[in-house]
Structure formats: C-alpha cells, structure tokens
Amino acid sequence: QVQLVESGGGLVQPGGSLRLSCTASGRSISYYSMAWFRQAPGKEREFVAAARWSGGSTGYADSVKGRFTISRDNAKATVYLQMNSLKPEDTAVYYCATPGTRYSFSDQENAYVYWGQGTQVTVSS
C-alpha cells in the first residue's frame, strides 16, 4: 500500500514563500509521476503541478505558473512544491498524489490513485 505524507504547510503573508514536501512509502516513486492538487473552502479540488517520473518534464496550472516550482528527489522518495509570491487565493489544503500506473502523466484528478492527507496553506496578512 502506498502512503503519501505531506508537510510544510502553514500561515504566510501575501508575497511570502513556503515549500511543501511529500514523502512516499510502500513503493518507489521512481517510475511514477507525482502531482500536487489543492482544494479551497467551498471549491472543488484542482490541479496545481505535476512532474514526470524522471523529473525532466513538468506541468503547471496557469494560476501558479512562474510562482510555483515542482521538483522531486527519487532517492528520497520525496516531491517538493516551492511556492513563491503567494497570494490570498492560494489558500487551500494541498494534496500530493501519484497514479497507479507507471509513466502516466496527467492533470486530471481521476488519473491519480494514491493521495496524501493534505496540508493547510493559509495566505493572509
């Protein structure tokens, strides 16, 4: 069974930065894409960023392009989300996810089988 554990959330002022981490256990992440989604209060969960299994290709939601960076360390079974220039509208619970199929890469929620429990990010002055 794959388990994903996120960390690094918290309260930050607008314009600030946070780095989220997600560590996997129960399976190597080496051949699987990793992604971040988020869900704001009263809204549906939405795609934020994803990295292919090799880390050489990434994808971002338009709302975070140029501000967020996804990276991964396969040896540590960890994926990161560096968030800069944070805005109040970035406030949400952030989830990491990974698919059940090797090499798949998607921005669609239903492509991901394993999910973390989420970490709260609040951007407020």
C-alpha positions as CSV (number, residue, x, y, z in Angstrom):
1,Q,0.0,0.0,0.0
2,V,1.4,3.4,-1.0
3,Q,1.3,6.1,1.7
4,L,1.9,9.8,1.0
5,V,2.6,12.2,3.8
6,E,2.7,16.0,3.2
7,S,4.4,18.6,5.3
8,G,5.4,22.2,5.2
9,G,2.1,24.0,5.2
10,G,1.4,27.0,7.4
11,L,0.4,30.6,7.6
12,V,2.3,33.1,5.5
13,Q,1.8,36.7,4.5
14,P,1.0,37.7,0.9
15,G,4.2,37.8,-1.1
16,G,5.8,35.2,1.1
17,S,7.1,31.7,0.3
18,L,6.6,28.2,1.5
19,R,8.0,24.8,0.5
20,L,5.8,21.7,0.7
21,S,7.2,18.2,0.9
22,C,5.5,14.9,0.2
23,T,7.3,11.7,1.1
24,A,6.1,8.3,-0.2
25,S,6.4,4.9,1.4
26,G,5.4,1.4,0.3
27,R,6.5,1.9,-3.3
28,S,9.4,3.5,-5.1
29,I,8.3,6.7,-6.9
30,S,11.0,6.3,-9.5
31,Y,8.7,5.3,-12.4
32,Y,5.6,7.2,-11.4
33,S,4.6,10.8,-11.9
34,M,3.9,12.9,-8.8
35,A,1.5,15.8,-8.6
36,W,0.1,18.5,-6.3
37,F,-3.6,19.4,-6.1
38,R,-5.3,21.9,-3.9
39,Q,-8.8,22.4,-2.5
40,A,-10.0,25.8,-1.2
41,P,-13.1,26.1,1.1
42,G,-16.3,25.7,-0.9
43,K,-14.4,24.8,-4.1
44,E,-13.6,21.6,-6.0
45,R,-10.1,20.2,-5.8
46,E,-7.9,21.5,-8.6
47,F,-4.6,20.6,-10.3
48,V,-1.6,22.6,-9.3
49,A,1.5,20.9,-10.7
50,A,2.9,17.6,-11.8
51,A,6.3,16.1,-12.5
52,R,7.1,13.1,-14.8
53,W,8.8,10.1,-13.3
54,S,12.2,11.4,-14.5
55,G,11.5,14.9,-13.3
56,G,12.5,16.2,-16.7
57,S,9.0,17.3,-17.7
58,T,6.6,19.3,-15.5
59,G,3.2,20.9,-15.9
60,Y,1.5,23.7,-14.0
61,A,-1.9,25.3,-13.7
62,D,-2.0,28.7,-15.3
63,S,-2.7,30.3,-11.9
64,V,0.6,29.2,-10.5
65,K,3.0,29.4,-13.5
66,G,6.0,31.4,-12.8
67,R,5.4,31.3,-9.0
68,F,5.4,27.6,-8.1
69,T,8.1,25.0,-8.9
70,I,7.7,21.3,-8.5
71,S,10.7,19.1,-8.1
72,R,11.5,15.6,-7.0
73,D,14.2,13.5,-5.4
74,N,13.6,9.9,-6.3
75,A,16.3,8.7,-4.0
76,K,14.5,10.2,-1.0
77,A,11.0,9.3,-2.4
78,T,10.1,12.9,-2.0
79,V,8.4,15.5,-4.1
80,Y,8.5,19.2,-3.3
81,L,6.4,22.3,-4.2
82,Q,8.2,25.6,-3.9
83,M,5.6,28.3,-3.7
84,N,6.8,31.9,-4.1
85,S,4.9,35.2,-4.3
86,L,1.9,33.7,-2.5
87,K,-1.5,35.3,-2.8
88,P,-4.6,35.0,-0.6
89,E,-6.2,33.0,-3.4
90,D,-3.6,30.3,-2.9
91,T,-5.1,29.5,0.5
92,A,-6.2,25.8,0.4
93,V,-5.5,22.3,1.5
94,Y,-2.7,21.0,-0.6
95,Y,-2.5,17.3,-1.5
96,C,0.1,15.3,-3.2
97,A,-0.9,12.3,-5.4
98,T,0.6,9.6,-7.5
99,P,-1.0,7.3,-10.1
100,G,-1.2,3.5,-10.0
101,T,0.3,3.2,-13.5
102,R,3.9,3.7,-14.4
103,Y,4.8,6.6,-16.7
104,S,1.3,8.1,-16.8
105,F,1.2,11.9,-16.6
106,S,-1.9,13.9,-16.2
107,D,-3.5,17.0,-14.8
108,Q,-6.8,15.1,-14.2
109,E,-7.7,14.2,-10.7
110,N,-9.1,10.8,-11.7
111,A,-5.7,9.7,-13.1
112,Y,-4.3,9.6,-9.5
113,V,-5.0,6.7,-7.2
114,Y,-2.9,7.4,-4.1
115,W,-3.4,10.6,-2.1
116,G,-1.9,12.2,1.0
117,Q,-3.9,13.5,3.8
118,G,-3.3,17.2,2.9
119,T,-1.5,20.1,4.4
120,Q,-3.1,23.5,5.0
121,V,-1.7,26.6,3.4
122,T,-3.1,29.9,4.5
123,V,-2.0,33.2,2.9
124,S,-3.2,36.1,5.0
125,S,-1.9,39.4,6.5
